[in-house]
Amino acid sequence: MNKDKIAILVDSCVDVPPHIVKEYNMYVIPLRILYKDKEYIDGVNITAEEVYSRLDTEIPSTSLPSAGDINDIFKKIKNDGYEKVLAFCLSSGLSGTYNAIRLQANDFEGLDIVVIDTKNIAIAAGLNAIQAAQNLKEGMDWDSLVKLSSQNIVNSKVFFSVDTLEYLQKGGRIGLVSSILGSSISLKPIISCNEDGIYYTVAKVIGRRRSISKMIDLALDFAKDSTDYNVSIVHGGAEDEANKIKERIMPLLPNCRIFTDGQISPVLGVHTGPGTVGIAIQKL
């Protein structure tokens, strides 16, 4: 435990990889996936691959952590001896998770809890939590940690492409991307989160290959004015493409401090569908 007894909490859609959760002793509050016959806990008793394999027969819904779930994780953190909690949540523009955790935090006694709306999704939000954990490991005090983590929100960006907009549309997470619905099936938009944490179209590209190339260009352009950065490459059932992106982009980002890659969470997979690839950059 660190000297200031500070815990880092993330929701499962912030998508911090399990080995990093373990390395930094983070706590995770999972969202839920709801099928007609059963409810699953994100990343605990269902995988993204299982979600994709069942999409032809049923597209499930997703739900926030319950008030009881949130209180239980706060109790565990308190019982483990921590006195302060810095929580990172996916964008309030895409989910009610931030507000749910914030409301429970306001009423919970015995912990000093700060909840950060990352205005972002998946590992683009998670990189903020990972960097905060690294800062904490290096001895940063509570007030400085809260201040820097809040300031870092604008320094993270995700660029991702989905194979089809069908799942974003059916899940009600289409945001400002809806203007291109009904366009050519070969149109592959590059999507990100705006300053309000809502999906929007960064670029419109014809064809998958061009879409990936454009996504790489956008990520490099975002990183170019920073001397150091954290990078993540993620996918939803598209590991080969993600590996090719890694091979192309990482030699062009020599000042990367923290790198992560891997599959997105099952809940995120529900809303984006198979074939998703993305690049997240956090400027330091």
C-alpha positions as CSV (number, residue, x, y, z in Angstrom):
1,M,0.0,0.0,0.0
2,N,1.2,3.5,-0.8
3,K,2.0,5.9,2.0
4,D,-1.1,8.1,1.5
5,K,-3.4,5.0,1.3
6,I,-4.8,5.9,-2.1
7,A,-6.7,3.3,-4.1
8,I,-7.3,3.5,-7.9
9,L,-10.7,2.3,-9.0
10,V,-11.8,1.8,-12.7
11,D,-15.0,0.6,-14.3
12,S,-14.6,-2.4,-16.6
13,C,-15.2,-0.3,-19.8
14,V,-12.2,1.8,-19.0
15,D,-10.6,-1.4,-20.2
16,V,-7.3,-1.5,-18.2
17,P,-5.7,-4.9,-19.0
18,P,-5.9,-7.4,-16.2
19,H,-2.1,-7.7,-15.8
20,I,-1.9,-3.9,-15.2
21,V,-4.8,-4.0,-12.8
22,K,-2.8,-6.6,-10.8
23,E,0.5,-4.7,-11.2
24,Y,-0.8,-1.5,-9.7
25,N,-3.3,-3.1,-7.3
26,M,-6.3,-1.4,-8.9
27,Y,-9.9,-2.1,-8.2
28,V,-12.4,-2.8,-10.9
29,I,-16.2,-2.3,-10.9
30,P,-17.8,-4.3,-13.7
31,L,-20.7,-3.4,-15.9
32,R,-23.2,-6.1,-16.9
33,I,-24.4,-7.9,-20.0
34,L,-28.1,-8.9,-20.1
35,Y,-29.3,-11.8,-22.3
36,K,-32.9,-12.9,-22.2
37,D,-32.0,-16.0,-20.2
38,K,-29.0,-14.9,-18.2
39,E,-27.1,-11.9,-16.8
40,Y,-23.3,-11.8,-17.1
41,I,-20.6,-9.8,-15.4
42,D,-18.3,-7.9,-17.8
43,G,-15.0,-9.7,-18.2
44,V,-15.7,-12.1,-15.3
45,N,-17.9,-14.8,-16.5
46,I,-18.2,-13.9,-20.2
47,T,-15.6,-13.1,-22.9
48,A,-15.7,-10.8,-25.9
49,E,-15.4,-13.8,-28.2
50,E,-18.5,-15.4,-26.6
51,V,-20.4,-12.1,-27.2
52,Y,-19.4,-12.1,-30.8
53,S,-20.4,-15.7,-31.4
54,R,-23.9,-15.1,-30.1
55,L,-24.6,-11.8,-32.0
56,D,-26.3,-13.6,-34.9
57,T,-28.9,-15.0,-32.5
58,E,-29.2,-12.2,-29.9
59,I,-27.8,-8.8,-29.4
60,P,-27.8,-8.4,-25.6
61,S,-28.3,-5.2,-23.6
62,T,-25.9,-3.8,-21.1
63,S,-26.4,-2.2,-17.7
64,L,-24.5,-0.1,-15.1
65,P,-23.1,-1.5,-11.9
66,S,-25.9,-1.5,-9.3
67,A,-25.8,0.7,-6.2
68,G,-25.1,-2.4,-4.2
69,D,-22.1,-3.3,-6.4
70,I,-20.6,0.1,-6.0
71,N,-21.1,0.2,-2.3
72,D,-19.6,-3.3,-2.0
73,I,-16.4,-2.2,-3.8
74,F,-16.1,0.9,-1.7
75,K,-16.5,-1.3,1.4
76,K,-13.8,-3.6,0.2
77,I,-11.4,-0.7,-0.5
78,K,-12.1,0.7,3.0
79,N,-11.6,-2.8,4.6
80,D,-8.3,-3.2,2.8
81,G,-7.0,-0.2,4.7
82,Y,-7.3,2.6,2.1
83,E,-8.5,6.1,3.0
84,K,-8.8,7.8,-0.4
85,V,-10.1,6.6,-3.8
86,L,-9.4,8.0,-7.3
87,A,-12.0,6.5,-9.6
88,F,-11.9,6.7,-13.4
89,C,-15.1,6.1,-15.4
90,L,-15.9,6.0,-19.1
91,S,-17.5,9.0,-20.6
92,S,-20.8,10.3,-19.0
93,G,-21.8,11.2,-22.6
94,L,-21.9,7.4,-23.4
95,S,-22.9,5.8,-20.1
96,G,-24.5,6.6,-16.7
97,T,-21.7,4.8,-14.9
98,Y,-19.9,8.0,-13.9
99,N,-23.0,9.5,-12.3
100,A,-23.9,6.2,-10.6
101,I,-20.5,5.9,-9.0
102,R,-20.4,9.7,-8.1
103,L,-23.8,9.5,-6.4
104,Q,-22.8,6.5,-4.3
105,A,-19.4,8.2,-3.5
106,N,-21.2,11.3,-2.1
107,D,-23.1,9.1,0.4
108,F,-20.3,6.8,1.4
109,E,-18.6,7.5,4.7
110,G,-15.1,6.7,5.7
111,L,-13.4,7.3,2.3
112,D,-12.3,10.5,0.5
113,I,-13.5,9.7,-3.1
114,V,-12.9,11.6,-6.2
115,V,-14.6,10.4,-9.4
116,I,-13.3,11.5,-12.8
117,D,-15.3,11.6,-15.9
118,T,-12.7,10.8,-18.5
119,K,-14.9,12.0,-21.4
120,N,-13.5,9.0,-23.2
121,I,-14.0,5.3,-23.9
122,A,-12.1,2.1,-23.4
123,I,-8.3,2.2,-23.0
124,A,-8.2,5.9,-24.0
125,A,-9.9,6.4,-20.6
126,G,-7.8,3.6,-19.1
127,L,-4.5,5.2,-20.0
128,N,-5.5,8.0,-17.6
129,A,-5.9,5.5,-14.8
130,I,-2.7,3.7,-15.6
131,Q,-0.7,7.0,-15.7
132,A,-2.2,8.0,-12.4
133,A,-1.2,4.6,-10.9
134,Q,2.3,5.2,-12.2
135,N,2.4,8.7,-10.7
136,L,1.2,7.3,-7.4
137,K,3.9,4.6,-7.5
138,E,6.5,7.3,-8.0
139,G,5.3,9.1,-4.8
140,M,2.9,11.8,-6.1
141,D,0.7,13.2,-3.3
142,W,-3.1,13.1,-3.3
143,D,-3.8,16.7,-4.2
144,S,-1.3,16.7,-7.1
145,L,-2.6,13.3,-8.3
146,V,-6.2,14.5,-8.5
147,K,-5.2,17.8,-10.2
148,L,-3.0,16.2,-12.8
149,S,-5.5,13.4,-13.5
150,S,-8.2,15.9,-14.1
151,Q,-6.0,18.0,-16.4
152,N,-4.9,14.9,-18.3
153,I,-8.4,14.3,-19.7
154,V,-7.9,16.5,-22.7
155,N,-4.6,14.8,-23.5
156,S,-6.1,11.4,-24.3
157,K,-7.6,10.5,-27.7
158,V,-8.9,7.3,-29.3
159,F,-9.4,6.7,-33.0
160,F,-11.3,3.6,-33.9
161,S,-13.0,1.9,-36.8
162,V,-15.8,-0.6,-36.7
163,D,-16.7,-3.1,-39.4
164,T,-20.3,-2.0,-39.3
165,L,-22.3,0.8,-37.6
166,E,-25.1,-1.7,-36.9
167,Y,-24.2,-2.4,-33.2
168,L,-23.5,1.2,-32.3
169,Q,-26.9,2.1,-33.8
170,K,-28.9,-0.7,-32.1
171,G,-27.2,-0.1,-28.8
172,G,-28.1,3.6,-28.9
173,R,-24.5,4.7,-28.8
174,I,-24.2,6.2,-32.2
175,G,-23.8,9.7,-31.0
176,L,-22.9,12.2,-33.7
177,V,-21.9,9.5,-36.1
178,S,-25.6,9.1,-37.2
179,S,-25.2,11.6,-40.1
180,I,-23.5,9.0,-42.2
181,L,-26.0,6.2,-41.7
182,G,-27.5,5.0,-45.0
183,S,-24.3,5.8,-46.8
184,S,-22.3,3.2,-48.9
185,I,-21.6,0.0,-47.0
186,S,-17.9,0.5,-48.0
187,L,-17.7,3.8,-46.1
188,K,-15.7,3.2,-42.9
189,P,-15.7,6.2,-40.6
190,I,-13.0,6.9,-38.1
191,I,-14.7,7.6,-34.8
192,S,-13.5,9.3,-31.6
193,C,-15.0,11.1,-28.6
194,N,-15.5,14.9,-28.7
195,E,-14.9,17.3,-25.7
196,D,-18.3,16.3,-24.3
197,G,-17.3,12.6,-24.5
198,I,-19.7,11.8,-27.3
199,Y,-18.9,9.7,-30.4
200,Y,-18.3,11.8,-33.5
201,T,-16.9,11.1,-37.0
202,V,-13.3,12.3,-37.3
203,A,-12.9,11.2,-41.0
204,K,-14.9,9.3,-43.6
205,V,-12.9,6.8,-45.6
206,I,-13.9,4.3,-48.3
207,G,-12.6,0.8,-47.6
208,R,-11.1,-1.0,-44.7
209,R,-7.5,-0.6,-45.7
210,R,-7.7,3.1,-46.2
211,S,-9.6,3.5,-43.0
212,I,-6.8,1.8,-41.0
213,S,-4.2,3.9,-42.7
214,K,-6.1,7.1,-42.0
215,M,-6.5,6.1,-38.4
216,I,-2.8,5.6,-38.1
217,D,-2.2,9.1,-39.6
218,L,-4.6,10.7,-37.2
219,A,-3.0,9.0,-34.2
220,L,0.5,10.1,-35.3
221,D,-0.8,13.7,-35.9
222,F,-2.3,13.8,-32.4
223,A,1.0,12.6,-30.8
224,K,3.4,14.8,-32.8
225,D,3.4,17.8,-30.5
226,S,4.4,15.8,-27.5
227,T,7.8,14.5,-26.5
228,D,6.4,11.6,-24.5
229,Y,3.2,9.6,-24.7
230,N,1.4,6.4,-23.7
231,V,0.0,4.2,-26.5
232,S,-2.6,1.4,-26.8
233,I,-3.8,-0.6,-29.7
234,V,-7.0,-2.6,-29.2
235,H,-9.3,-4.7,-31.2
236,G,-12.6,-6.6,-31.1
237,G,-12.0,-10.0,-32.7
238,A,-9.5,-8.5,-35.1
239,E,-6.2,-9.4,-33.6
240,D,-4.3,-9.8,-36.9
241,E,-5.2,-6.3,-38.0
242,A,-4.3,-4.9,-34.6
243,N,-0.9,-6.6,-34.9
244,K,-0.3,-5.1,-38.3
245,I,-1.2,-1.6,-36.9
246,K,1.3,-2.2,-34.1
247,E,4.0,-3.1,-36.6
248,R,3.4,0.0,-38.6
249,I,2.8,2.6,-36.0
250,M,5.1,1.8,-33.0
251,P,8.4,2.4,-34.9
252,L,7.0,5.9,-35.5
253,L,6.3,6.5,-31.8
254,P,9.8,6.0,-30.3
255,N,9.0,8.0,-27.1
256,C,6.2,5.7,-25.9
257,R,6.5,5.2,-22.1
258,I,3.6,2.8,-21.5
259,F,2.2,0.5,-24.2
260,T,-0.8,-1.9,-23.9
261,D,-2.7,-3.9,-26.5
262,G,-5.4,-6.6,-26.6
263,Q,-9.1,-7.3,-26.8
264,I,-11.7,-4.8,-25.8
265,S,-14.1,-5.7,-22.9
266,P,-17.2,-7.8,-23.6
267,V,-19.6,-4.8,-22.9
268,L,-17.7,-2.6,-25.4
269,G,-17.9,-5.5,-27.9
270,V,-21.7,-5.6,-27.6
271,H,-21.8,-2.0,-28.8
272,T,-19.1,-2.1,-31.5
273,G,-19.3,-5.6,-32.8
274,P,-16.6,-7.8,-34.2
275,G,-14.0,-6.2,-36.5
276,T,-13.3,-3.2,-34.3
277,V,-9.7,-1.8,-34.3
278,G,-8.5,1.3,-32.4
279,I,-5.5,3.3,-31.4
280,A,-5.4,5.4,-28.2
281,I,-2.8,8.0,-27.4
282,Q,-2.2,9.8,-24.1
283,K,0.2,12.8,-24.4
284,L,2.3,13.4,-21.3
